[in-house]
C-alpha cells in the first residue's frame, strides 16, 4: 500500500532496498527491446479515440504529428504498455503516470507563492517508481534530439536528471516524515539554480517567462476569454477550441434551460467534494457561463469545460476547469484504482504528490447531453501556471532543467513511497544514472519509429488528421 511502510526500522527498510538489486539490478534499467508481439502504437491510440469526442480526434492526431516530441506527449498509453515489462525493484509510489518534461512547471500555491512541481495528474495511480523516472528520462532524450544535440550531450542530460533524482531521494531518506512533507521547491530558488548554469540571454528569457506566468491568472483569463453581451459576461466563441454551452445545446437539439439546469446540478455535486471553508468561498460566487474548451495534446478529445463565476462584481471572476477523467493508461498494468470516481483518483493523487495544491480541487460524476455518465475533476483555470519552453534551451540550460525535474520527481515520490528503501536501492554510485541514460536513447529510437507509424497511418488514410493543429 502506498504511504504505508509497516513497523520496519530505517535499517530494515534500507536493507530491503539493497536486497532488491538482486532481482532487479540497476544496470537492467538500461535495456529496451520491443517485446515480441508488441502492440501496434496506432491501434493503441485508436482504442483511446473510441471514448473521446469524435470531432476532436483528428485535431489530436494533428497535434501529435507536429514532431516526435509532440507525439511522445500524446503517447502515454503506448509507453505504459511498454513499461509493463520493465525491471522493477518492488517499491510502489504514487505515480504521476505521464511524467514527461512538459508536465512539470510553476503554479501559485494557496498562499500565493510560486512553486515548481509536477502539474499533470490525469494518469496518476500507485505503481513502480521506475515508470515515472523512465518516462521523464526518455522525454529529455526526445526533446534533445529535436534541439539537434549530439549523442553525448543527450546522455549527459539524462544522466544528470537521474543522478539528481537519486541524490535527492538519498537526502530525503535522512529527513523526518514531516520534513519531507513540508519540502517544496520555490520558483525563486529554482531560478537561482537554473540561472547559474546558463548565460545572460537565457537568464533574461527565464525572467520574461516568469513574468508571463505570474500574469497568467484569473484577470488575464477575464480579458482573453470573455466579453460582455447585454451587460453580462460571456465566454467567447472560438470553435472548435472554445464553444459556449448554448451553441452546443443548439447543435445537440437540447433546450438551453435544460442544459443550464444540468450544469448547475453538476456544480452543486462538485461543491460537496470541497472542504467546508472552500464551500463557503465557492458559494460567494455566482455561476454565469460555461463553455467547452480543447486542452493539451494527449488530452485532446476528452471533454473539458470552463465555468465562469463572478463574485463581488464583474471584476472579481473565478474560472474553473472541469476536465474529464478517464481510466489511467497505467491501470491495465498496475493495481486498479482505489477510487470508483476517476476524478477523485486524479485529485487524491495530486494532493499526495504536490507540496501544495489548488484549494478548488474537487471531482464530480455527471450525465452529458448524450445521456452518458462520466467522471470529471475540477480545478482553477490559469492560476499562474507556466511551464518551461525547451525549444530555445542550450545543452547547459536543458541539463539544469533536467536536474530540477529530477529533484521535483523525487520529492513527489518520497511523499507517498518508501524513500529509505528506494534510496538504498539507488545507492551512492552512478550505475543507475548511466543505465537510465542508455534506456532513454533506446526508447527515443522507438518513439521515432512509432511517430513514423502514425505518419504512415495518416498518409494511408487509416486515421483522419485535421488540416491544422490549432
C-alpha positions in Angstrom: 0.0 0.0 0.0 1.4 3.4 -1.0 2.2 5.6 2.0 2.4 2.6 4.5 5.8 1.1 5.3 4.8 -1.1 8.2 6.7 -1.4 11.5 10.2 -1.8 10.0 13.1 0.2 11.2 15.0 2.5 8.8 17.9 0.0 8.8 15.5 -2.8 7.8 13.9 -0.6 5.0 17.4 0.2 3.7 18.4 -3.4 3.7 15.2 -4.3 1.7 16.3 -1.7 -0.8 19.8 -3.1 -1.2 18.4 -6.6 -1.4 16.1 -5.6 -4.3 19.1 -5.2 -6.5 19.4 -9.0 -6.8 16.1 -9.3 -8.5 16.3 -6.0 -10.4 19.9 -4.9 -11.0 20.3 -1.2 -11.5 22.1 -1.9 -14.8 19.0 -3.8 -16.0 17.1 -0.5 -16.4 19.4 0.3 -19.4 17.7 -2.3 -21.7 15.0 -1.6 -24.1 13.9 -4.1 -26.7 10.4 -4.2 -28.1 8.6 -7.2 -26.8 7.5 -10.0 -29.1 4.0 -9.2 -30.3 4.3 -5.5 -29.1 1.0 -3.8 -29.7 0.7 -1.5 -32.8 1.1 2.0 -31.4 -1.5 3.4 -33.8 -4.0 0.8 -32.7 -3.5 1.8 -29.1 -4.2 5.4 -30.0 -7.3 4.4 -32.0 -8.6 2.5 -29.0 -8.2 5.6 -26.9 -10.1 7.6 -29.5 -13.2 5.5 -29.1 -14.1 7.2 -25.7 -13.3 10.7 -26.9 -15.2 13.4 -28.8 -15.1 12.1 -32.3 -14.9 15.6 -33.9 -11.7 16.4 -31.9 -9.8 13.2 -32.6 -8.4 14.5 -35.9 -7.1 17.5 -34.0 -5.4 15.3 -31.5 -3.6 13.5 -34.3 -2.6 16.8 -36.0 -1.0 18.0 -32.8 0.8 14.7 -32.2 2.2 14.7 -35.8 3.8 18.2 -35.3 7.0 16.5 -34.2 8.4 13.3 -32.5 8.2 15.2 -29.1 4.6 16.2 -29.7 3.9 12.5 -30.5 5.6 11.4 -27.3 3.5 13.8 -25.2 0.3 12.2 -26.6 1.6 8.6 -26.4 1.4 7.9 -22.7 -0.7 4.8 -23.4 1.9 3.4 -25.8 4.7 3.8 -23.3 2.6 2.5 -20.4 2.2 -0.8 -22.3 6.0 -0.8 -23.0 7.0 -0.2 -19.4 4.8 -3.0 -18.0 7.6 -5.5 -18.6 10.4 -3.2 -17.4 12.5 -4.3 -14.4 11.1 -3.1 -11.1 12.6 -3.1 -7.6 9.2 -3.7 -5.9 8.6 -0.4 -4.2 5.5 1.4 -5.3 4.8 5.2 -5.0 2.0 7.5 -6.2 2.9 7.9 -9.8 2.3 10.9 -12.0 1.7 8.4 -14.8 2.8 10.8 -17.5 6.0 12.4 -16.2 7.3 13.9 -19.3 9.2 17.2 -19.0 6.3 19.4 -20.1 4.2 18.1 -17.2 6.4 19.9 -14.7 6.0 23.6 -14.1 5.2 26.6 -12.0 1.9 27.4 -10.3 0.6 29.5 -7.4 0.2 27.9 -4.0 -2.8 28.8 -1.8 -0.6 31.4 0.0 0.3 32.8 -3.4 3.9 31.6 -3.5 5.1 30.5 -7.0 6.1 26.8 -6.7 7.7 24.4 -9.1 6.2 20.9 -9.1 4.6 18.1 -11.1 1.4 19.7 -12.5 -0.4 17.0 -14.5 -2.1 14.0 -12.9 -4.6 12.7 -15.5 -2.8 9.3 -15.4 -1.9 9.2 -11.7 -2.0 5.8 -10.0 0.1 3.8 -7.5 2.8 1.8 -9.2 6.6 1.2 -9.6 8.6 4.4 -9.2 10.8 3.4 -12.1 7.9 4.1 -14.6 7.9 7.8 -13.9 11.7 8.1 -14.0 11.9 6.2 -17.3 9.2 8.4 -18.9 10.8 11.6 -17.7 14.2 10.4 -18.9 13.0 9.5 -22.4 11.3 12.8 -22.7 14.6 14.6 -22.3 16.2 12.4 -25.0 13.4 13.1 -27.4 13.5 16.8 -26.7 17.3 17.0 -27.0 17.1 15.3 -30.4 14.6 17.9 -31.5 17.1 20.6 -30.4 19.8 18.9 -32.5 22.0 17.9 -29.6 24.6 15.1 -30.1 24.5 11.6 -28.6 27.0 12.5 -25.9 25.1 15.7 -24.9 21.8 13.8 -24.7 23.2 11.1 -22.5 24.8 13.7 -20.1 21.5 15.5 -19.8 19.5 12.3 -18.9 22.2 11.1 -16.6 22.2 14.4 -14.8 18.4 14.1 -14.3 18.8 10.5 -13.0 21.6 11.5 -10.7 19.6 14.4 -9.2 16.6 12.0 -8.6 18.9 9.6 -6.9 20.8 12.1 -4.8 17.6 13.9 -3.7 16.0 10.6 -2.7 19.0 9.9 -0.6 18.8 13.3 1.1 15.1 12.8 1.8 15.8 9.4 3.3 17.7 11.2 6.1 14.8 13.5 6.9 11.9 13.1 9.2 8.4 12.4 7.8 7.0 15.9 8.4 10.2 17.5 7.0 9.7 15.5 3.8 6.0 16.5 3.7 6.8 20.2 4.0 9.6 20.2 1.5 8.9 22.3 -1.6 10.6 24.0 -4.5 10.1 27.7 -4.6 10.4 29.2 -8.1 12.9 31.9 -7.0 15.2 29.1 -5.7 14.8 27.2 -9.0 15.5 30.3 -11.0 18.7 31.0 -8.9 20.0 27.5 -9.5 19.0 27.5 -13.2 20.4 31.0 -13.8 23.8 29.9 -12.5 24.0 27.2 -15.2 23.2 29.4 -18.2 24.2 32.6 -20.0 22.8 36.1 -19.6 20.5 35.8 -22.6 18.8 32.7 -21.2 18.5 34.2 -17.7 16.6 37.1 -19.3 14.4 34.6 -21.1 13.7 33.0 -17.8 12.8 36.3 -16.2 10.3 37.1 -19.0 8.8 33.7 -18.8 8.3 34.0 -15.0 6.7 37.4 -15.5 4.2 35.8 -18.0 3.5 33.0 -15.6 2.6 35.5 -12.8 0.4 37.4 -15.2 -1.5 34.3 -16.3 -4.2 34.5 -13.7 -7.9 34.9 -13.5 -7.8 38.6 -14.5 -5.8 37.6 -17.7 -8.4 34.9 -18.4 -11.1 37.6 -17.9 -9.6 39.8 -20.6 -8.7 37.0 -23.0 -11.7 34.6 -22.7 -14.7 36.8 -22.1 -16.7 39.6 -23.5 -19.9 41.4 -22.5 -23.3 40.5 -24.0 -26.2 42.7 -22.9 -24.3 43.7 -19.8 -23.5 40.2 -18.7 -20.1 38.4 -19.0 -19.9 35.6 -21.6 -17.1 33.3 -22.6 -16.0 34.0 -26.2 -16.9 31.6 -29.0 -13.8 30.3 -30.9 -14.9 26.9 -32.4 -13.6 24.3 -32.3 -11.3 25.4 -29.4 -13.9 27.2 -27.3 -17.6 26.5 -27.8 -20.2 28.2 -25.4 -22.8 25.9 -23.9 -25.7 27.5 -25.7 -24.1 26.7 -29.1 -23.6 23.1 -28.1 -27.2 22.9 -26.9 -28.4 24.1 -30.4 -26.2 21.5 -32.1 -27.4 18.7 -29.9 -31.0 19.8 -30.1 -31.4 20.2 -26.4 -33.2 23.1 -24.7 -30.8 25.7 -23.2 -32.8 25.8 -19.9 -32.3 22.0 -19.6 -28.6 22.3 -20.2 -28.2 25.2 -17.8 -30.1 23.3 -15.1 -27.9 20.3 -15.6 -24.7 22.4 -15.3 -25.9 23.9 -12.1 -26.7 20.5 -10.7 -23.1 19.3 -11.6 -21.6 22.3 -9.8 -23.7 21.5 -6.7 -22.4 18.0 -6.7 -18.8 19.2 -7.1 -19.3 21.5 -4.2 -19.8 18.6 -1.9 -16.2 17.4 -2.5 -14.7 20.6 -1.2 -13.9 21.3 2.5 -16.4 23.4 4.4 -14.4 26.6 4.2 -13.9 26.3 0.5 -17.6 25.6 0.0 -18.3 29.0 1.7 -15.8 30.6 -0.7 -17.4 29.0 -3.8 -20.9 30.0 -2.6 -19.8 33.6 -2.6 -19.5 33.4 -6.4 -22.4 33.3 -8.9 -22.1 31.0 -12.0 -22.7 33.0 -15.2 -21.5 30.9 -18.2 -19.9 27.6 -19.3 -18.1 26.6 -22.5 -16.3 23.5 -23.9 -12.6 24.1 -24.3 -10.0 22.0 -26.1 -6.8 21.4 -24.0 -3.3 19.9 -24.4 -2.0 17.2 -26.7 -2.7 13.9 -25.0 -6.0 15.2 -23.6 -7.5 16.4 -26.9 -10.8 14.7 -27.4 -11.6 14.3 -23.7 -14.3 16.6 -22.5 -13.1 19.7 -20.8 -15.2 22.7 -19.8 -14.6 26.1 -18.4 -17.1 27.6 -16.0 -17.1 31.4 -15.3 -18.3 32.7 -11.9 -18.4 36.3 -10.6 -18.0 37.4 -7.0 -18.2 40.9 -5.7 -18.8 42.3 -9.2 -17.8 41.5 -12.8 -14.2 42.5 -12.0 -14.0 39.6 -9.5 -14.0 36.5 -11.7 -13.4 32.8 -10.8 -12.7 30.4 -13.6 -13.0 26.7 -13.0 -11.8 24.0 -15.4 -14.0 20.9 -15.4 -11.9 18.2 -17.1 -13.0 14.6 -17.9 -11.0 11.9 -16.1 -10.9 8.5 -17.8 -9.2 5.4 -16.5 -5.4 5.8 -16.2 -3.4 4.4 -19.0 -1.4 2.6 -16.3 -4.4 0.6 -14.9 -4.1 -2.4 -17.2 -0.6 -2.9 -15.9 -0.8 -1.8 -12.3 -3.3 -2.1 -9.4 -6.8 -0.9 -10.1 -7.6 2.5 -8.7 -9.0 2.5 -5.2 -11.5 5.2 -6.2 -14.7 4.5 -8.1 -14.7 8.0 -9.5 -11.8 8.7 -11.8 -11.9 12.4 -11.0 -11.3 11.5 -7.3 -8.4 9.4 -8.4 -6.8 12.4 -10.1 -7.5 14.8 -7.2 -6.2 12.4 -4.5 -3.1 11.6 -6.5 -2.4 15.3 -7.0 -2.8 16.1 -3.3 -0.4 13.3 -2.4 2.3 14.2 -4.9 2.2 18.0 -4.8 3.7 20.1 -2.0 0.7 22.4 -2.2 -2.5 22.0 -4.3 -5.3 24.2 -5.6 -7.9 25.0 -2.9 -10.7 24.4 -5.5 -9.7 20.8 -6.4 -12.7 18.6 -6.4 -14.5 15.9 -8.5 -17.9 15.1 -9.8 -19.8 12.5 -11.9 -22.1 14.0 -14.4 -24.5 13.0 -17.2 -23.9 14.6 -20.5 -26.3 15.7 -23.2 -25.8 12.3 -24.8 -27.0 10.6 -21.7 -23.6 9.1 -20.8 -22.3 9.4 -17.2 -18.7 10.5 -17.0 -16.2 11.4 -14.3 -14.6 14.8 -14.0 -12.1 16.7 -11.8 -12.3 20.4 -11.2 -9.5 23.0 -10.6 -8.9 26.7 -11.2 -8.0 27.7 -14.7 -4.9 29.8 -15.3 -3.9 30.0 -11.7 -0.4 31.4 -12.5 0.5 28.2 -14.3 3.5 28.0 -16.6 6.0 25.5 -18.0 9.5 25.7 -19.4 10.0 26.2 -23.1 12.7 23.8 -24.1 12.7 25.0 -27.7 15.3 27.6 -27.1 17.4 25.9 -24.5 21.1 25.2 -25.0 22.6 21.9 -23.5 23.6 23.6 -20.2 20.1 25.0 -19.7 18.4 21.7 -20.6 20.8 19.9 -18.2 19.8 22.3 -15.4 16.1 21.9 -16.2 16.6 18.1 -16.2 18.1 18.3 -12.7 15.3 20.4 -11.4 12.7 17.9 -12.7 14.7 15.0 -11.2 14.7 16.8 -7.8 11.0 17.5 -8.1 10.0 13.9 -9.0 12.0 12.6 -6.1 10.1 15.0 -3.8 6.8 13.8 -5.2 7.6 10.1 -4.9 9.0 10.4 -1.4 5.7 11.8 -0.1 3.8 8.5 -0.9 6.5 5.9 -1.2 9.3 4.3 0.9 12.1 6.8 0.3 14.5 4.9 2.5 14.2 1.7 0.6 14.3 3.4 -2.8 17.4 5.5 -1.8 19.2 2.4 -0.6 18.4 0.6 -3.9 19.7 3.5 -5.9 23.0 3.7 -3.9 25.8 6.2 -4.0 27.4 5.4 -7.3 26.3 6.3 -10.9 25.3 2.8 -12.1 21.6 3.8 -12.1 22.3 7.1 -13.8 24.2 5.5 -16.7 21.5 2.8 -17.1 18.7 5.4 -17.4 20.7 7.4 -20.0 21.1 4.3 -22.1 17.4 3.4 -21.8 16.3 7.0 -22.8 18.3 6.8 -26.0 17.0 3.4 -27.0 13.4 4.5 -26.2 13.8 7.7 -28.2 14.6 5.5 -31.2 11.4 3.6 -30.5 9.4 6.8 -30.2 10.7 7.9 -33.7 9.6 4.6 -35.2 6.1 5.0 -33.6 5.9 8.6 -34.8 6.6 7.4 -38.3 4.0 4.7 -37.9 1.4 7.4 -37.1 2.6 9.5 -40.1 2.2 6.4 -42.3 -1.3 5.8 -41.0 -2.2 9.4 -41.8 -0.8 9.0 -45.3 -2.7 5.8 -45.9 -6.0 7.4 -44.8 -6.2 5.0 -41.8 -6.7 7.9 -39.5 -8.2 11.3 -40.1 -6.0 14.3 -39.4 -7.1 17.9 -39.0 -5.7 20.4 -41.5 -4.2 22.5 -38.7 -3.1 21.6 -35.1 -4.6 24.8 -33.7 
